């Protein structure tokens, strides 16, 4: 029987993550959608959004389409020839990943750039690497693409950008919950001891605690919040650390590397986190810095938009095949 696409499971032991401060697994499960004759094929790394894992892309959903089914359909429609699609689990106890190094979470930027990509690039004999991500994964795709020459193509679907609009609206919602605890780490202990961890107010707090862990950790690994819990006042020094990691700021010092790769950006005009404004700013800056890119807005929100991967997967594969 001919098998055109199949899923293989790997367990990647990471020296980078071995002593991570949260005690998260350093042996990471990675699912790979592998085409026939995979050697030399483009390598597409998928980075998940917050509160999720790339492994969930293989879950059965009767109202949507898992990644394997999508790849099979795109291949049957002649839209792709078949790339190696890598789905790494990078979930952490702070609710997910921003794919940057943090003394409070672990060195996930190093894990992706120095371990995951080199391992699979060597295994499949290719240097044609693209990164696709949604939301936090889209942030990771953008930031890692800005920093690494190994990544030749980027697709960011609604990646976190212009933090003033993305995160500031959440702060007043979580302060009343965090005020009941001595600090973020005590709240995390409370959260993971709960049976029901999917209440919206808890997930909002987890999001802000997680972003603080990535954007404003102390050198010793503590999680520093960007606001005063008593008054709600924004702590400008801490907030500045967040803004320094905002793609609309980072692009001003990393645009030259972006000129040498494919950059694809898309966002919904009704995004619940206001990311359309950040992407419009990013688009303007890319134009000013003369970075060629593909930019699309579509009529939808932030959630349930995996149908947009049809575009990014075929676009990145085509680019990587034709630009060796």
DOPADREN-29660 format. One record per residue: residue in one letter; x, y, z of N, C-alpha, C, O, CB in turn. Coordinates in steps of 0.02 Angstrom, whole numbers, plus 32768, in hexadecimal, padded with zeros to 4 digits. Glycine has a CB too. Layout:
<pts>
aXYZXYZXYZXYZXYZ
...
</pts>
This chain:
<pts>
x802A7FC48000800080008000802C803E8000805C804280277FD08000803D
x801C806E7FD5804480AB7FD0802E80DD80057FF380EF800A803D80C97F8A
x805D80F4802E804F8126806180728167804D80B0816A804E8067810D80A8
x804C819A803B806981D88023807F8206805C80B0822A8056803981FC7FF7
x805B82048094806C822C80CE80608202810C802C81E081118043826E80D1
x808E8203813B808481E0817A80A1820781B380CE823181AA80A3819A8176
x808881F981EF809F821C822B80D181F0825080C481B5825D8064822E8259
x810A820D8261813C81EB82898148821282CA8145824F82CB817F81E38261
x815481ED82FF815E820B834181A78208835481C881D4834E813381E88375
x81C18241836C8206824583848205826083CB81D7828383E0823182738355
x8239824F83F08244826B84328289828A843282BC82678431823C8235846A
x828B82CC843582CA82F1842F82E28304847582C2832C849782C2832F8402
x831A82E88489833782F884CB835E833984C6838E833D849F836382BF84E5
x834B836A84EC836883AD84E7839883BC8520838383BB855A833283E184E4
x83D683C98510840583DF854483F6842785588403843B8591844E83D9852B
x83DA844E852A83C88493853783928499856C839384C6859683B284B684F7
x8362846B856B8329846E85988330844285D683038440860082EA845C8573
x8367841F85DC836F83EC8610836184078656833F83E7867E83B483CE860D
x837C844286668374845D86AA8346849A86AA835284CA86CE83B8846F86C7
x83118498868182E484D3867E82C384DF86C282B384AF86E582AE84C98647
x82B9851F86D482A385308718825D8519872A824C8515876582A685798721
x8233850986F981EF84F2870881EA84A7871081B5848C872281C0850986D2
x822184848703821F843B870681F6841C86CF81DE83E386D6820484268748
x81ED8440869681CA8424865D81F583EE863C823183EE864581B8845C862A
x81D683C2861581FD838B85F5823583A685C9822C83D685A381CF835F85CC
x826F838785CF82A6839A85A182AD8367856982D28372853982E9839E85C8
x82888330856E828083028535823E831585148208830A8531828282B5854B
x8243833184D88209834E84B981EE832384808213830D845482198394849E
x81AD83178483818D82F0844E8184831C840F816F83568414814982D58465
x8193830083D7818D83248397816A82F58366818382BF835881D3833C837C
x8132830A834B811082E583178125830182D38129833E82CB80C282E78320
x813182D682A4814882EB8262811C82CD822C81138290822A819382D88256
x810082F7820180DB82E081C7810E82D9818E812A830A817680A0831181B3
x8119829B817B8150828C814D81358274810A810D82458108817F8257816B
x8149829380D38134827B8091815F82418079819182318098813682B5805D
x814B82238042817681F0802481B78210800E81B8824B7FFB815281CF7FE7
x81ED81EB8013822F82047FFF823D8248801E8244827A7FFA823582097FB1
x8240824C80608243828D8082828682B1807C828A82ED808A8233828480CA
x82BB828E806982FD82AD806682FE82E8803682E782E47FFD8331827A8051
x8319831F804F8320835B802682E28385801F82E383B97FFF833783487FE3
x82AB8370803D826D83968039827183D48066829883D6809682318369804E
x824984078058824484408086822E842A80CB820683FC80D282148475806A
x8247844C80FD8238843D8143820E8476815F822584AF8161827A8432816D
x81D08468817381A4849A818E8199848C81D8817F845881EB8160849B8169
x81AE84BB820281A684B6824B816784DC825E81608517824E81E584D18271
x813984BA828080FB84DB8296810084EB82E1810D84BE830980BD84AF8287
x80F5852B82F380F78540833980AF8551834F808C8577832E8126857E8342
x809A853483878055853C839D804A857F83BF807985A183D48042850383CB
x800A859083C57FF685CA83EC7FF785BB843780038582844B7FB185E283D8
x7FEB85EF845F7FEC85E784A77FB285BB84BE7F7F85B6849B7FE9862B84CA
x7FBA859C84F77F88856E85147F7E853184E87F48851284EA7F468592851E
x7FAF851F84C07FA984E684937FED84C78486802084DE84A17F8784FB8451
x7FED8494845D802A847184488023846183FF7FEC845683E6803684318472
x805B845F83DB8058844D8394803C8406838B802283F68355809E84518376
x804183DC83BE8026839883B97FDB839983AD7FC0836B838F8036837183F8
x7FB983CD83C47F7183D183BC7F5C83D883737F2283CF83627F55840A83E4
x7F8C83E983487F7C83EF83007F6A83AB82E17F5083A982A97FB7840D82DB
x7F77837583047F66833382EB7F26831883097F1182E082FA7F9F830382F9
x7F06833F83357EC8832883557E8E832683237E88835182F87EB683558390
x7E6582F4832A7E2882F083017DF7832683167DE9832F83517E0782AA8307
x7DDC834A82E57DAB837D82F17D76837982BA7D84838982817DCB83C482F3
x7D39836382CC7D06835982987CF0839982767CD1839782417CCB833782B6
x7D0083D382957CEC841382787D25843782567D1D846F823C7CCF843F82AD
x7D60841882557D99843882367DC5840382157DAB83CE82017DC38460826C
x7E058411820E7E3183E381E97E7483E0820D7E94841482187E3A83FA819F
x7E8A83A5821F7ECB839E823F7F0283A7820B7EF583A781CF7ED283598262
x7F4083B082237F7783C081F67F87838981C47F988397818B7FB583D1821E
x7F81834A81D97F8E831381AB7F5B831281737F6C830B81387F8E82CF81D0
x7F1B831981857EE6831B81527EF0835681237EE4835180E77EA1831E8173
x7F04838F81407F0F83CA81177F4883BE80E57F4283CF80AA7F2084078143
x7F7F83A280FC7FB8839580D07FA5836480987FB9836D805F7FF3837980F8
x7F7E833080AA7F68830180787F3B832280447F42831680087F4382C68099
x7F0E834D805B7EE1836F802C7F07839F7FFF7EFC83A07FC27EAA83948052
x7F3483C6801C7F5B83F57FF47F8583D17FBF7F8E83EA7F877F88841F8021
x7F9F83977FD27FC683707FA27F9983557F6B7FAB83567F307FEA83367FC6
x7F5D833B7F7D7F2F83217F4C7F1683577F1C7F0983497EE17EF383007F6E
x7F1183957F357EFC83CD7F0B7F3483EB7EE27F2984197EBA7EDE84027F36
x7F7183D07EEB7FAA83E97EC57FC6842B7EDF7FEB844C7EBB7F9783F17E7E
x7FB4843E7F1C7FCB847E7F38800F84777F5A803284A87F637F9884997F68
x8021843A7F6E8063842C7F89807B83EA7F6C805483C07F578063842B7FD8
x80BD83E17F6C80DA83A17F5980E783767F9680E983397F93811A83AB7F31
x80F183987FCF80FD8373800D813B838B80318173837F8019810183297FFF
x813283AC8069816983C08094816A839480D2813A837280E18163840B80A7
x81A2839680F581A583788137818B83AB816881A883E1817081EF8361814A
x8153839B818A813383CA81B8814283B381FF812F837C821380E683CF81AC
x816383DD8226817B83CC8269814F83EF829D8146842C829B81C583E08272
x813383C882CB810583E182FE812283D383438115839E836080BF83C082F6
x81488402835E816883F683A0813A840A83DA8116843C83D681A9841C83A5
x813C83E3840F811983F5844C814684238475817B840E848B810483B68476
x81318461847F8159849084A7812E84AE84E0813D84E584F7817584C8847A
x80FB848A84F580D084A4852A80F884AA856B812484818579809284778534
x80E884DD8593810A84E885D380D784F5860A809C84FE85FC813C852285CE
x80EE84F5864780C18500868080A885478685807C855686AD80E584EE86C0
x80C38575865D80A685B8865B807585BE8621806185F5860E80DE85ED8654
x8060858686048028858685D680398583858C800B85838563800185C085E1
x80788581857C808A857F853580D08598852980FC858D8553805985A8850D
x80DA85B984F1811E85CC84DE811D860A84B280F1861284878141859384BC
x814F863584BD815B866D848F819B8661846681AD868A843C816186AF84B7
x81BD8629847281F58613844982318641844D82578649841D81DF860C8401
x823A866084888276868684968293866C84D78271864C84FF826686D3849B
x82D3867B84E282F48663851F82DC868B855B82D286C78557834086688518
x82D48668859482BE868985D182DA8663860D82D2862686118271868D85D4
x82F98686863C83118665867982D9864D86A682E4862886D5833F869386A0
x829B866486988262864D86C0823F861186A2821985EF86C5822F868586C8
x824C86028662822985CC86408259859886228250855C862B81FE85E88609
x828C85B0860082BB858485DE82D185A3859C82B485D48585829D853E85D2
x83038585857D832085A28540830085818502831F855884E0836C8598853F
x82C2859584F5829E857684BD82B38591847982AC856F84468254858184C6
x82CD85CD847882EA85E68439832685BB8425832D85A783EC830086308440
x835185AD8456838A858184488374853B84368392851B840A83B9857D8485
x833F85238456832684E08446831184DB83FC832384AC83DA82EB84CE8473
x82EC850D83E582D4850C83A0830E8515836F831584EF833F82A085438394
x83388547837C836C8559834B83AA852D834E83C98520831A838185A18356
x83BC8515838983FA84F0839083F284A483968422847F838F841F850883CC
x83B5848E83A283A9844683AA8375842B8379838383FF83518394843683F1
x83398446837C8302842B8353831084328308830F840082E482C1844E8364
x831D846F82F18328847982AA83668453829183618431825E832F84C3829A
x83A0845882B383DA8432829B83CE83E7829983E583C5826B8416844182C7
x83AA83CC82CA839E838482CC8377836D828F838A833E826D837A8370830D
x833F838F828283158378824A8331838E82068326836C81D482CF83948253
x835583C58204837683D881C583AA83A481B183AF839281778397841E81CB
x83D0838B81E38401835781D483DE831581C383F382F281958431834D8210
x83AA830581E8838882C581DD836C82C18196836E828D8176834F82BC8210
x835182F9817E833182F8813C835C831781068346832080CD82EF831D813F
x839A8327811783C9833E80E583B3837D80C083B4837F808283D6830880B4
x83A083B080E6838783ED80C6839D842A80ED83A68427812A833B83EC80BF
x83A5846180CB83AF84A180EC837784D280DA837C850E80E783F384BF80D9
x834184B780BD830884E080A982D484DD80E182AA84B180E282EA84C98065
x82D8850D810F82B1850C814C82818547814F82968581814582DF850B818A
x82428539815C8211856D816881EF856481AA81EB852C81C481DD856E8130
x81D7859A81C881B485978208817085B78200816A85F081E881DE85BA8240
x813D8593821680F785AA821380DD85AC825B80E9857E828180CB857C81E6
x80B985E1826C809C85E582AF805E860F82B18054863B828780CF85FF82E0
x8034860282E37FF7862882EE7FF886478333800A862583647FB885FB82E5
x7FE6868783397FE286A98379802786AA839B805586C983807FAE868783A7
x8030868B83D58073868883F380A4866483C480DF867683C1807086658437
x808B863183A080B68610837080C8863E833680FF8639831B809385D28355
x809A866A832380A9869C82F180DC86CE8309810786E482E3806A86BF82DB
x80D886DF8349810C87098368815086E5836481828702835180FA871A83B2
x815086A58377818E867E837581AA867A832E81E78681832581828639838F
x817F866F82FC8197866B82B881B886AD82A381ED86AD8283815D865B8288
x819986E582B581B5872682A481F8873382C68229874582A58185875D82B6
x81FA872983078236873A832E826F870B831D82A887218315822787378378
x826186CA83198297869B830782AF86A882C082EB86A382B2827F8652830E
x828186B98293829586C9824F82C08707824B82ED870C8221825986D28224
x82B48737827882DD8773827A83248765829283538788828082BD87A782A7
x832B873082BB836B872382DC839586EE82BA83D286EA82C6835F870F8322
x837786C4828F839A86898276839E8688822A836D869282078377864A828F
x83DB867B821183E5867281C983CF862D81B383C586218177842D867E81B6
x83C985FE81E183B585BA81CF836D85B881B7835B858C819083BF858A820A
x834485E781CE82FE85EA81BA82F98613817A830C864E817A82D2860881F2
x82E185F4814582DF86158103829B863280F38295865B80C582F385E380CD
x8267861E811882248636810981FB863881498203860D81758201860980D5
x81D0866C814F81A98678818B816086808178815086A3814781C286B681B2
x81338661819D80EC8670819880D1867E81DD80D18652820980C586358176
x80BB86BA81E880A086CE8229805686DC82228042870D820280C5870B8246
x802D86B282407FE586BB82417FD386DE82827FD586BF82B77FBF86778238
x7FC0871D827F7FA9874282BA7FDA873D82F47FC68733832D7F65872782D0
x801A874582E5804D87438319804A87808346803C87B8832E8093873D82FA
x805587778386805187AE83B6807C87E9839F80B887E283948067879783FD
x805D88248398808288608382805D889E8399801F88A0839B808B88608335
x808288D183A9806B890F83C7804A8900840A800D88FE8410803A89348398
x807688F5843B806188DA847C8030890884A0800988F184CA809D88CF84A7
x8031894984918002897784B37FBA896084A97F91896584D7800C89BE8499
x7FAA8949846D7F658935845E7F5888EB846F7F2088D8847E7F5589418415
x7F8C88C2846B7F83887A84767F7A886B84C07F4D884584D37FBF8853845A
x7FA6888784EA7FA9887285307F8B88A385627F6D888D85947FF088668542
x7F9188E485577F79891485897F2F8909859B7F1E891085D57F83895A856F
x7F0488F9856B7EBD88EF857E7EB388B585AF7E8088B385D37E9488E28541
x7EE2888685B17EDA884D85DE7EED885E86277ED4883E86557F05881485C6
x7F19888E86307F35889A86737EFF88A886A77F00888886DC7F6588D48670
x7ED088D6869C7E9D88E386D07E7188A686DF7E5588A187157E71891D86BA
x7E6B887886B07E42883D86BA7E63880A86E97E4187E5870C7E33881C8678
x7EA6880986EA7EC987D687117EE187EF87557EEE87C687827F0487BB86EA
x7EE78830875D7F01884B879C7ED8883487D87EF58820880B7F0388978799
x7E95883687D67E6F882088117E7D87D888257E7A87C788607E2588288804
x7E8B87AD87F57E9A876788047EE0875E88207EEA8738884F7E91873C87C5
x7F11878288047F56877B881B7F61879A885F7F8E878588847F85879B87E8
x7F3887CC88717F4187EE88B17F3787BF88ED7F4E87CF89247F11882988B7
x7F16878888E27F09875989187F46872E892A7F448708895B7ECF872B8905
x7F7B873489037FB58709890C7FF4873389177FF7876E89077FBF86DB88CE
x802787138934806587368942808B8748890280B1877889018091870B896E
x8080872288CD80A28730888F808F86FF8859806786D1886780ED87308899
x80A98706881D809786DB87E680A4869187F2807C866787DD80BC86F087A9
x80DB8680881480EB863A881E80B98618884D80A785DE884481328633883A
x80A2863D887F806F862188AC802E86178886800B85E588908063864F88EA
x801D8646885A7FE1863E88327FE7860188047FB685DC87FC7FD3867D8808
x802285F687E7802C85BB87BC8021857A87E38003854B87C9807385BC879E
x803985788821802E853C884A7FE2853188547FCA84F9885080528542888E
x7FBF856788627F778564886B7F55854B882B7F2A851F882D7F5A85A9887E
x7F69856687F27F4A855487B27F54850A87A37F2384E887907F68857E877A
x7F9084F087AA7F9D84AA87977F81847987C97F7E843D87BC7FE8849F8790
x7F6C849188047F4B846688357F00846088277EDE843688457F578480887C
x7EE6848A87FA7E9F848A87EC7E8C844E87C07EB58433879B7E8A84CB87CA
x7E4D843A87C57E328406879A7E1C842487577E2B840987227DF883E187BC
x7DF7845A875B7DE0847D871F7E0E84B887117E0C84EA87347D9684948726
x7E3684B186DD7E6784E586CD7E54850D868F7E7D853086737EAC84C686C2
x7E168508867A7E028529863C7DD1856286457DAF857686167DE584F7860E
x7DCC857D86817DA285B7868C7DC385F4866D7E0085FD86747D9485C286D7
x7D9D861D864C7DB8865686267DE3868386527E198699863C7D81867D8607
x7DCB8692868F7DF286C086B97E3786A386CB7E6886C786D07DCB86D086F9
x7E39866086D57E7A864086E47EA8864186A77EE4864C86AE7E6F85F886FC
x7E8C8636866D7EB5863586307ED0867B86207F07868186067E8D861B85F5
x7EA986AF86307EC286F386287EFE870086557F30871D86417E8B87268635
x7EF886E986947F2F86F286C37F6C86CA86AC7FA486E486AD7F1B86DC870B
x7F61868C86977F988663867F7FBB868486457FF8868286407F7F861D866C
x7F9586A286187FB286C485DE7FE086FC85F58019870185DD7F7A86DF85B1
x7FC9872786227FF187608638802E874986618064876486597FC687908662
x80248717868B805E86FB86B1809086DD868180CD86E78689804686C686E4
x807886B9864E80A5869B861E80CB86CF85F6810786C885EB807F866E85F0
x80A8870385DF80CB873785B980FF875A85E58136876B85CE8099876B859F
x80EF87648625811F87828653815C8755865A8195876E865E80FF878F8698
x81518714865C818986E5866381B886E8862781F486DE862F816F869E866D
x819D86F685EC81C786FA85B081E3874085A4821C8748858F819F86E48574
x81BA877385B281CE87B785A081F287DD85D8821C880885CA819387DE858B
x81E287CD8617820187F4864D821787C78687820687D586C181D188298667
x823D879286798259876B86B08293878F86D082B587B786AF826F87258697
x829E8783870F82DB879E872E8315876F871D830A8736870B82D287A5877C
x835387878723838D875C8714838E871C873F83A986EA872A83CC87828720
x836F871F877A836F86E587A6833586B587968330867F87B4836A86FB87EE
x830A86C8876782D4869C8753829086AA877282628683876982E686578762
x828A86E18796824886F487B0821F87128778823987298745824F872687EB
x81DD8713878281AF872F8750819A877487688179877A879C817187008745
x81AC87A78743819D87EC875781618805872F8163880886F181DB8819874B
x812C8817875180F08830873180FA8879871C811F889D873C80B3882A8760
x80D8888E86E680E288D386CD80B4890686EC80AF893E86D480D988D48682
x809388F4872280658923874380688918878E807B88E387A6801D891A8729
x8054894C87B28051894987FB800F8928880E7FDA893E87F980578990881B
x801288F488377FD688CF884A7FA788F788777F6B88E988797FE9888F886B
x7FC18927889C7F98894F88C97F71898488A37F35898C88AD7FC3896F8900
x7F9489AA88787F7489E388567F6289D5880E7F3889F887F17FA28A1F885A
x7F8289A387EF7F78899687A87FA589C0877B7FA189BA873E7F3189A38797
x7FCF89EA87997FFA8A168771802C89ED8748804A89BE8760801F8A47879F
x80348A018709806689E186DE80AC89F286F880BB8A2D8703805E89F78694
x80D589C18701811B89CB8716814589D586D8815589A686B48135898E8740
x81568A1386CA81748A25868A81B489FF867B81C089EB864281828A6F8688
x81DD89F486AE821C89D186A282108989868C8234896F8661824689D286E0
x81DF896886AA81CF8923869881AC8922865481BD88F9862981A3890286CE
x817D894E864B81588951860B8188895D85D1817D8944859A81228988860D
x81BC898485DC81EE899185A8820F89518591821F89498556822389C385C1
x8219892285C0823788E185AD820988BC857D8220889A854F824488B685EC
x81C888C18588819788A2855A819D88C2851581A2889F84E2814F88AA8575
x819C89058513819D892884D381DC891984AA81DA8919846D8196897384DE
x8213890D84CD825188FD84AA824C88BC8483827488B08455828B88F984DB
x821C8892849482138851847481D88851844281C5881D84298209881B84A8
x81BC888C8436818488938408819E889383C081CB88B983B0815D88D58417
x8182886A839481998868834E819888AB832B81C388B78300817088388328
x816988D7833C81688918831A81A38943832E81B48973830C8126893D8329
x81C38932836782028954837A823E892D8361826E894A83488205895C83C7
x823C88EB8367827588C28353828588C9830982C088C582F6826788798363
x825388D382E0825F88D58298828E890D828482B189088252821C88DD8273
x8291894282AC82BC897B829B83068969829E8330898A827E82AE89B582C9
x8318893582C5835E892182C9836C88DD82AA83A588C582AC837389218312
x833888BD828E8341887A827283288875822A8323883E820E831E8847829C
x831888AD820B82FA88AA81C88329888F819383128872816282E288EE81B4
x836A8899819B83998882816683958837815C8398881F812483E188978177
x838E88128192838987C9818B834787B68169834587868143838E87A681D1
x831287DC817882D287CD815982D387D7810D82AC87B980E9829C87F88178
x82FE880280F68302880E80AD831887D18087830E87CD804A83328847809F
x833587A180A983518766808783248729808B833986F1807C8395875580A5
x82E58734809E82B886FA80A58271870D809382618748808C82BB86DD80EC
x824786DA808C820086E6808181DF86F880C381E986D780F681DE86A78061
x81B7872C80C28192874180FD8148874480E98135876B80BE81AB87878118
x811F871B810A80D7871B80FE80B3872C813F80C0870E817380BF86D580E3
x8087875E813C8061877481768017877581658004878D812F807987B9818E
x7FED875B81917FA6876681897F84876E81CD7F9D875782007F86872C8162
x7F4A878F81CC7F27879E820A7EDE87AC81FA7ECE87C681C47F4787DB8230
x7EB2879B82287E6B87AA82207E5B87F282317E79880E825F7E42877B824B
x7E2D880F820D7E1A8855821A7DF1885C825A7DE6889482727DF2887081E0
x7DDB882482777DB3882582B57DD8880382EE7DB987E7831B7D6F880482AA
x7E1A880482EC7E4287E1831E7E3187F983647E31883483737E8D87EB8310
x7E2187C983907E0C87DA83D47E4487F883FF7E37881584337DF1879C83F6
x7E8287F083E97EBB880D840D7ED8884A83E97F0E886183FA7EF287D88416
x7EB3886383B87EC688A183957F07889B836E7F2988CD83627ECC88DA83C7
x7F19885E835A7F598854833A7F5A887182F37F90887C82D77F6988098337
x7F20887E82D67F1F889C82947F4388E082937F6188F382617ED788A5827C
x7F40890482CB7F62894582CF7FAE893C82D27FD4896082B17F49896D830B
x7FC4890B82FA800B88FD82FD802688E782B9805E88FA82A6801988C78330
x800088BF8295801788A78254801788DF8220804188E081F37FEB886D823B
x7FE9890E82267FEB894781F98029897282058047898C81D67FAB89718200
x803A897A82448078899E825480B58978823A80E28996821C807F89A982A1
x80B58936824580EC890D822D80F1891081E18128891581C680E288C58244
x80B9890F81BF80BA8914817680D98955815F8101895681318072890D815B
x80C5898D818080E289CE816E812D89CE8177815289E8814D80C28A068198
x814389B281AF818B89B281BC81B18986818B81E8899781768199899B8204
x8194894D817981B58922814881BB8947810581EE894080E3818D88E1813E
x8188896D80F3818C899480B581C389C980BA81EA89D3808C814989B680A6
x81C789EB80F381F98A1F80FD82408A0280FB826E8A2380E281EE8A428140
x824889C58114828989A581148296897C80D482C8895980CE829089778150
x8268898280A4826E8961806382768915806A829F88F5804A82AA897D803E
x824C88F88096824988B0809F820E8896807581D588A680838241889C80EB
x821D886D804281E7884E801C81BF881F804881DC87FA8070820388287FDE
x817E88218042815487F7806C810F87F0804C80FC8816801F814E881480B4
x80EB87BE806480A687B4804F807A87C2808C808587A680C2809A876B8033
x804987EE8083801F880280BB7FD687FB80A77FC288118072802E884B80D1
x7FAE87DB80D37F6787D280C47F3E87DD81037F5087C681397F5A878B80A7
x7F0687FF80FB7ED48804812F7E9587E081167E8787E080DA7EC4884E8142
x7E7187C281447E35879C81317DFE87A981647E0C87BC819D7E448751812B
x7DC1879E81507D8787AD817C7D7C877381AD7D568745819F7D4887B88151
x7D9D877881E67D948745821A7DB7875E82597DD5879482597DB087008205
x7DB28736828E7DD1874882CE7E13872382D97E36871182AA7DA2873A8306
x7E23871983197E6386FA832C7E5F86AE832E7E91868C83257E798715836F
x7E22869383397E1B864C83477DFE8626830C7DDA864282E27DF086428385
x7E0D85E5830B7DF085B882D97DFE85CF82917DD285D282677DA485B282E3
x7E3C85DE82857E5085F682427E8685C982247EAF85E081FC7E6A863E8246
x7E87858982367EBB855C821B7EB4855381D07EE2853981B07EB78519823E
x7E7C856681B37E758563816A7EA8859081477EB68588810C7E2F85778155
x7EC485C0816C7EF785EC814F7F3985C881437F6485DF811D7F028628817C
x7F43858E81657F808568815A7F84854C81137FBB853D80FB7F85852F818D
x7F4B854580F27F4C853080AB7F7A855E80837FA0854880587F058530808D
x7F76859F80927F9C85D0806D7FE685CD8080801285CA80557F8186178079
x7FF485CE80C1803985D380D78061859480C7809B859880B3803C85E08122
x8042855980CF8067851B80C1807A8518807780B385088067803C84DE80D4
x804B8526804B805B85228004808B85597FEF80B7854D7FC6801A85277FDA
x80848595800C80B085CC7FFA80F885BF8010812785C97FEA8097860D8018
x810085A9804F8143859C8068816485628044819F856480348142858F80B3
x813D852D8037815B84F48014817385097FCE81AA84F77FBA812984BB800E
x8149852E7FAA815C85437F67819B856E7F6881C885657F3F8122856B7F47
x819E859D7F9881D985C87F9D8218859F7FAD824C85A97F8D81CE85FD7FD4
x821385727FDD824E854B7FF28265851C7FBA82A0850F7FB3823E85248032
x823685027F93824A84D77F5B826E84FE7F24829C84E47F04820C84B57F3E
x8259853B7F1A827485627EE282AD85917EF482C885B27EC9823D85897EC4
x82BE85947F3482F485BF7F4B832585987F758326859E7FB282D985FC7F72
x834D856F7F54837B85447F7883B9856A7F8E83E5854E7FAD839085087F4C
</pts>
